[in-house]
Amino acid sequence: MKRIVFPLAILLIAAASHAQTPPPPLISPEVRSDNRVTFRFRAPNDKEVAVQIEGKPKPIPMQKDDQGVWSVTTDPLAPDYYGYSIIADGVHMFDPSNHAIKPNFLNRASELHIPGPASLPWEVNDVPHGEIHHHFYKSGVVGDHRDFFVYTPPGYDPRAKQTYPVLYLLHGYSDDASAWTAVGRANVILDNMIAQGKAKPMIVVMPLGYGAPEVLLPNSGVWRDRAITDRNFNKFRDALLMEVIPRVEEEYPVIKDRNSRAIAGLSMGGSESLLTGLNTLSKFAWIGAFSSGGMDPDFDKDFPGLDSSSAQQLHLLWIACGTDDGLIEFNRKFRAWLASKNIAHVDIETPGYHTWMVWRSNLTEFTALLFR
Amino acid sequence: MKRIVFPLAILLIAAASHAQTPPPPLISPEVRSDNRVTFRFRAPNDKEVAVQIEGKPKPIPMQKDDQGVWSVTTDPLAPDYYGYSIIADGVHMFDPSNHAIKPNFLNRASELHIPGPASLPWEVNDVPHGEIHHHFYKSGVVGDHRDFFVYTPPGYDPRAKQTYPVLYLLHGYSDDASAWTAVGRANVILDNMIAQGKAKPMIVVMPLGYGAPEVLLPNSGVWRDRAITDRNFNKFRDALLMEVIPRVEEEYPVIKDRNSRAIAGLSMGGSESLLTGLNTLSKFAWIGAFSSGGMDPDFDKDFPGLDSSSAQQLHLLWIACGTDDGLIEFNRKFRAWLASKNIAHVDIETPGYHTWMVWRSNLTEFTALLFR
C-alpha cells in the first residue's frame, strides 16, 4: 500500500487540482468559555456577509480580514441549541465549516450548541435512554410515501406486559418528520424528565405533518389561500386518525383510551393539534398548542361542536406562545375566544420569538403535566 | 389575525431588513427529462465556482450570468443518488438551494437523486417496508455517548417467535452512524431485495464506527500514525463485541450463532469488518469488505491466526473495490495475500471510484449471498 486515499483526501486532492492550494479549514462556530461565539466564513470576494441566529431579531454583520475570512464574535448566549445561517451577499447558506445541520425542507440553518448544566432538559445526561423508531409507509389518504417517528421510553420492552400513554407530537411548517427529535431533542428531554420522575413514561409519536405536501412548493398559496391551507389541515387529520394512530395502536403497547392519548404541536402543528384534538374529543383528552398559527381566525367555524360542556371532557388544554412571536396576537385572540365560551385552558406566555428554544421549554413543561 | 408569520417569512423579512430585496429562490439541482442536471448558485461577487459530483474525477466549472447566478448543465447522469458540493472561491459548500444533505462529520455534500426504474434496488417501491431503530448509549469502552441503528425487516414483530440472522454493517471514515441508511439506502435496498425474494429477511445493525473518535479532529494523525489508527480499529472492535452485539442479542430476536452472523463495511468499515471478522471466526461466518483501506499492509500481523484451515469455517469472504478507487491496489494486494495462503474468497472489481454508487451496488450483491 503506497498511500491510503479516503474520501476527504480525494476531495482535497480534487480541490487542489482546481484551485492552486486548498484553503486551511476554519473553526466555526467557536464557543468561548464565556459563551460568546465566533462565526467564521471564507468568502474573499463577497461584499456583505452576516450571521442570522435563531431568536435574534436581526442578522449580525461580519467583518472580513486580509485572508478573505469573515468573522464576528457575539455577546454571550444562553446555553441552548440555536439554528443559524450565514447570509452571503443576500443568500442564506449553511455554515460550510459545521457538520451539524438542522433538517428542514425550506430553510437553511446550521446548528450551534452552547453546552449548559446537566439540569437543562435538552442536555444528554447519564440516564437511561429511550429509543427512536423510524417507520415508512405509503399513505392512502395523501398518496405519497411518508414516514413517522416513535419514541419509546427507557426500559421499553415490546415483549413485556407494560402499556403506555401516548403523545402525538407535531412539527411546524417547513420541518420534516425528524424535527422534534433532531432539532427539538424530544427524546433527550423525555429521557431526562422520566429519569427525574417529572414526566410519566410515555410513547411519543411524531408523524409527518403535511396533509397536502404541495404546500412546500414555491407559490403554493398556503397561508394566503384558505382552500389549500384547509386541505393541508384536513388531510393531515385524516392521515393521523386513519393511518398513523391505528398502526401505532397495532404495533405498540399503547393504552387505547382518550384519557391516555395527548396531541400537541408547534406552529402549523399547534393548529393541527387544536383542529384535530378539539374536534375529536372522543380520542384526545390532553391538547397542547405551541406558537400556533395558520388556522382560520373564524373560531366558531373551526370548532363547530365545541362548548363549555363538551370541553369538560378535556383534562388539559395548554396554549403557549412567545411574547415576541409574530403569532402572539393570534394566540391571544384564540384564548379570548376560549374564555368567551367558558372553556377552561392554560395560558402560557414566555419571552421569546418563533423559535425552538421556546418549543423545547414548552415541551418540557407540557409533558410534566400529562397523564396525571 | 392580521397576518400569519411563519419561520420562513421571518427569515425573509429579516433578510429584507438587511439586504434591500431578497433574491428570488433558485432551482438547484434541476434534473431534466434526459437526466442532464443543471446546478445553480447565486454568488455575484465570486471569481470561480464549480460543482464537484461524487464519482466525477474533477470539479465541473460553472459560468456566471448577469444576475450573479452561476450555473452549469451536466451530461446525462445514470439514475442514482449522488453527493455533490459547490466549490465557491475554493470553499466546499452545501448547495443552499437544496434541502437534501448527506450527513458527514468532515465533508460537505448535498444530495442529488436521478430517479430511475423501480428495478433499481435503492428506489422506494410499493413493497412492505422495514423499520429503522435508533439506539443511544454511553460506551464504557470508548467513554462517549454514542448511537447505533438497527433495521428490522418488513413484518418484524418483536412479540412473535420468528428469529432472524443479523448483518453488522459498518460505515466509512467521516460518516456518522446514519450513513448506511441516510446515504446508503440500506433499508430501501433490503426492503426491495426481501420483497423480490433475493435476500433473506435479516436484521441489520449499523453502529458508530469510531473506536477513537478523536480521529475526526484536525491533525489527529489517523492513517499516517499506526498507533492512533490501530487504537481506532481495536476500540471499535471491543465496543462492537462487548457492547453492541450483547445489547442487540438481548433486545432483538437474532439467531445467536456464527452461521447467522455477518459483518461487512465500506472503506474504514471494510477494514474493521476484516480485522474484527477474520480474527473472531467464532462469531462471524460471513464477511464483506467494500473498498477497504487503512489496515496495516503487514497482513501476517493483522491476521495472526488465519490460515487455510481456520478460514474453512467461513461461508463467505467477499472483497470488492472499484477499479478507479485509489484503494484498488491495496485490495489487490490483500487478495493476493489471501490467495497465497489458500484462503477462499470472492474477488469483485467493478467500475467506479470511492463512492456510494459502488457501495449501494456492493450491498445489493452481498446481501443476496448471505445466510444461504
Interface residues (C-beta under 8 A of the other chain):
Chain A: M1 K2 R3 I4 V5 F6 P7 L8 A9 I10 L11 A14 A15 S17 H18 A19 P22 P23 P25 R42 A43 P44 N45 D46 K47 E48 A50 Q52 P57 K58 P59 G68 S85 I87 A88 D89 G90 V91 H92 M93 F94 P96 H99 I101 P103 N104 F105 L106 N107 R108 V124 D126 H129 G130 E131 I132 H133 H134 H135 F136 Y137 K138 H145 D157 P158 R159 G172 Y173 S174 N187 P218 W223 E251 S267 M268 G293 G294 P297 D325 G326 L327 E329 F330 K333 Y353 H354
Chain B: M1 K2 R3 I4 V5 F6 P7 L8 A9 I10 L11 A14 A15 S17 H18 A19 P22 P23 P25 R42 A43 P44 N45 D46 K47 E48 A50 Q52 P57 K58 P59 G68 S85 I87 A88 D89 G90 V91 H92 M93 F94 P96 H99 I101 P103 N104 F105 L106 N107 R108 V124 D126 H129 G130 E131 I132 H133 H134 H135 F136 Y137 K138 H145 D157 P158 R159 G172 Y173 S174 N187 P218 W223 E251 S267 M268 G293 G294 P297 D325 G326 L327 E329 F330 K333 Y353 H354
